Amino acid sequence: MPCKGTKRQLDKLGIPYDTVDTSVAGTEVVDMLKELGHLESPVVIVRNEFAEIVEHWSGHRIDNIRRLLA
């Protein structure tokens, strides 16, 4: 449910996103998320225009999602 809630909130606010299903993704994706310190889904990764990671979090964090609009 946290994944669906996060997608629903992003859609509601008009924030574009891509999804990766970790149950079918390769081990490199799961390893990258673990390296970032995440052990639960969803993981939100915010990148800048150069595709560099500028922020990331796990769990359904409406406060962080709303902050993206600022």
Phi, psi and omega in degrees: 000325179300325179295313180296320178297320179294314178299317180300317180292318178298317178298314182301321182271357178073027180268119181289149180203161172244149178243150175228122178276108184292343178287342178239354179288159178291165181297335180296326178292311180298319178298319179297317179296321177294321178297328177282353176096013184259133179237000179225160179252156357280160171246127177253126178241122179258128180242152176272186183294347178261010180068018176274141178288124179250342181196150175202151177203165176238157181092169180277096186246084181301324180299318179290321180297314180296325179296333180298334180285340183288000000 
